[in-house]
């Protein structure tokens, strides 16, 4: 048998993106060096406390861009009405259609780099990864070959959502999707990222999304992660909310053997508002690791985080959240809530909700709870003729709906709920 | 007497002086020293042997100490999560053992006026003031202590220092010594294990319920209060004891490092309450490891109040080992300029139907920083464990800082945990309301702060709570306006 020797994503420097501007090539070269120079996460790092370091052996993965992009057919349920739709298969653009207002730029990153190099440069990966995966953010940057760039100019509103599908096909392949969304003053847009496997191969996805909400703008972002159960994902989200803007990021995790989410919101201007939402339904042996950071750098800013985990079987979640209020960021409201519903006796949760407050006139709170469904609740529903198994599912569903309702887009909420129901259906 | 550098005895050379006076604010005073036993500066195996030799310890204790020294040297500073200020501890500039005459020979006249005034305002009795100022000659607690001792020994209570405990009552204390907090628990518990001296070893026999609290400062006065004291309290089945550690201590504490280990063992149905009011001077690193094991239906409560020190790192813990055990930590911290109060609680559930409760209130004044760091651990296969954690922080000035870092691990679904934290400040309206009724701003602020911690202060015995309130009043002075 002959095997084709494919390069490992960790072994040698990937070739940089062809036809990209010089600054981007330089950035990719520098990122590779950063990746090599950065220390590997260790037990000693607070950002990896309770984390699964053994998941971080990526040596056997090959960039998917090297693999044949054969015809891949995978059914994904999306929204009925969209203003643009992009499908990337193994980091290559497979399909694109868009019907957008004038002035809106919505292009694969490859094309955006050629057509709007300055605009991309201004916003591309400006934030640091402070939540533990700086090394993998560098790896992402070095391997980056595609993604989506969305730019909404001043005062423009994109009514229907933009959909982006990231499909991973094949075994031991890695993709590095990137979503960069910029809304200028008073603009409005909704973007949905879907992550999905074609087949049962073990894939790796190191995804990043940068959300930059300009003054008074509204930026809504949702990610639906539905990879197969042998895949892994590291998803890094960086949100910057400028003056009077509203940034909302939602993540649904139902797939993957191991998923690590790092979500950072920087509130940089007065009146900025950031909603950080996440819904996680791990089952079987799934392990989800969530790290969040609400950084209030300006006065009169508001952030609200709600993470809900519904755990089945032998699944495990880690939640580590931090609110930092800088000196001078007075009159800040920052809330952080992590709720865990334990559906089986073999589940494990780790919760580390943290606060760092250096300002005055601040309203901050965090809460973390963990508990099972009480017998009274089941009894109540049973008394009304509902089978206990069904009753448990109803309550778990209701628990999830509280997060979904905050997405603020009915069609999208219904879609997310359908994913949740599909997940519940797989749980015996 | 005028307080100045000239009061230093001439035999103390420049280096020594520098070592004693690390980070000392002006206005503090110094005193001549004369020690019969002095292990010198720095720490090595000889220092440990010297200490063990002076104490005429058995071989196993020396071995225990030497092993601990290895552990101490091999462990890194925990600066990956803790403050970098730890790197400012100069282990070579510390004297690890002083005895006989270690009690500073001071006279009441040596005590600076501001300290006298503090005592005056705290309403501490004259005798106690002298003790608190470290004026040994004027404080005669031996008699009182002897009385207590006699009454206690009638009931079979053993209340001795660590040296005596391990020498005279080895069969009682050895099985638990170093078992609740193993040497390798952390760098500072290892340090303590290597050089410990002083502290209390207490045994309460079955069914004995002590009505009077045992107080640490009897022990301190009759025995040298080392900077590395070691306390082990064993409450046998069904017994009850309250222990109070009064380090409402000298502003002129020369030590730069205080690193104690306190181990509590509550056997079936026993109750232990351990109360600390910590008011070290603001140049002391206070790095203390405290943990208790609660067996079946036993209860351990830590009531912990931290007002002094430059850096306090203290997370009292309870391991609930027997079914129905209860653990509780009630913590008050006040951080003023230059202080970091890094306190919290550790609740380890190791049996079914165990309950733990943590209530922490912290106040940050000026540039003070107070931190809550907690751990709650509920492992697999347990049922019916409950934890409640509440931390409230009050920020007084715009430069004040507060951090909260809890960590909660729950395995299995038959438990209930909840954690809540809030951060707030004294509202303008509240101050205005009180000022309208004739209080000045400072008084109003003090009243508000005392109100904030009032429900916890009630947990302290009367004399402590009165003292605590006054201490807080003092700290709050000049914090507004």
Interface residues (C-beta under 8 A of the other chain):
Chain A: X44 X45 X46 X49 X50 X311 X327 X328 X330 X340 X342 X343 X344 X345 X346 X347 X348 X349 X350 X351 X352 X353 X354 X355 X356 X357 X358 X359 X360 X361 X362 X363 X364 X365 X366 X367 X368 X369 X370 X371 X372
Chain B: X80 X81 X380 X393 X395 X397 X398 X399 X400 X401 X402 X403 X404 X405 X406 X407 X408 X409 X410 X411 X412 X413 X414 X415 X416 X417 X418 X419 X420 X421 X422 X423 X424 X425
